[in-house]
Amino acid sequence: MTEGLIDNTGASVTVELDIADPISSYTVSLADGPPVGRADFVDSPGAAADRIFFHTEVDQEFGGRGLAGLLVRAALADSISKNLTVVPVCPLFARHLRTHGDEFVANGGVFRLPTPTDIALVTRVTRSGA
């Protein structure tokens, strides 16, 4: 999906979209290696085009390389290209949008605060063991 990214050490990074039902992820990998981090989300059911990001992590041994930031920015850029409304349940996405929300919107992005219905959806799919 996203190539040509470089982490803080100068290493080549790739972000890919892994679609699954009901939990999908954007994953980040170094060069052609296996994923070392992910941003999990669920898409809201029905007609709404909402992408609810609820969990982001990068393997500890790769911390400090800026991989989480690259992952968040790639996921947000993809959400813009797909005309999706971002719902940041994940604290990392929420913090990024608090800081850079104006830039995200200026680039065509849309986001909104999570509702109790969003939280209930995330709780239901994560508890189902999916």
N, C-alpha and C positions, 0 to 999 in steps of 0.2 A: 504494500500500500504506500508507505512513505519511505523513500530511500534517500541517500545523500545527507542524512543527519550525522552529526558529529557530537560526541559527548565531551565533557570537560577535560578528558585526557587526550583527545584527538582521535579516539577510536571511532570507526564507522558503526552506525546504529541503524536498525530497521524497525519500524513499527508496522504491525500487521493487524488486520481485523479477523477475529475468530468468531464466526456466528454460530450460536448454539441455541437450543430452546430449553429453558427460558432465559438462562444467563449467558450472555455473550461477553467478549473481552477484546480490548486492544492489547496486544502484547508487544514488548520491546525486547530486541535481541541484539547482541554484539556481533558484527560481521555476519557470518552464516551460521552462528551457533544457535543453541536452543533459547527459548525465551528466559529472560532473567527478571521480568517484571510484567505486571498486567494491571489494567483498569477494567473492572467488572461493571456491567450495566445490564439493565432490562429495558426493553422498549414497552411503552404503555400499550395496553390492549385497546382495540377499537380504532376510531378514526383519528384520535389525537396522535400527532407525530412527536412524542416526547421520548427522549432518551434519558433514563434515570441512572446516573453514575453513583454507585454506592460503595465501592471499595477499590483502593489502589495500593499496590505494594511493589517494591523492588527488593530482590534478594539482598540481604545484609552485606554480603561480600562486595556488592557493586554500589554501595551507598556512596554519596558524595560526588558522583560523576555526572549529576544532572539528568539522569535517566527518567526520573519521575516527571520532571518538568517537560522533557521532550515528549513523553507519553501523553501527558495532559494536553499539550499544545496540538499534537497530531490528532488526538481524539476530538478536540474542539474544532479543528479545521475540517475534519471529515464530517462532523455534525453540521457545519455551515454548508458544505457542498451537498448534503442530503436534505437540506431544509428542515432539520430537526430542532426542536426546542430542547435545550439542555436543562436538566433538573439535577442540581448538585447536592446529593445527599452525602457523598464522600467529602470529608473535611478538606482534603487537598484540592478538589475541584471547587469547593465553596470558597476557599481562601484565594485561589487563583482568580476566580471571577469577581471577588470583592476588590482585588487589586487591579485586574486588567479587564474588567467587565465592559468599560466604555470602549476599549479597543476591540474587544470581541464583537460588540454590537455594531461598531463602525465598519467592521469587516463583513457584516451581514448576519452575524449570529444572533440567536434569541435564547434567553434563559429566563427561568422563573424560580422562585423559592419552592421547596418541596411542600406538599400538602400531607395531611394525615393519610389520604388515599395512596399517595406515592410510598410513604413509609410502610403502610400495610402491604402493598404489593411486594416490596423488597423483602419484608419479613416473611411473607408467605413463600416466595420462591427460594429464599435461602434456607428456610426450615424444611422445605420439601426434599432437601438433599440433592437438588438438581445441579 
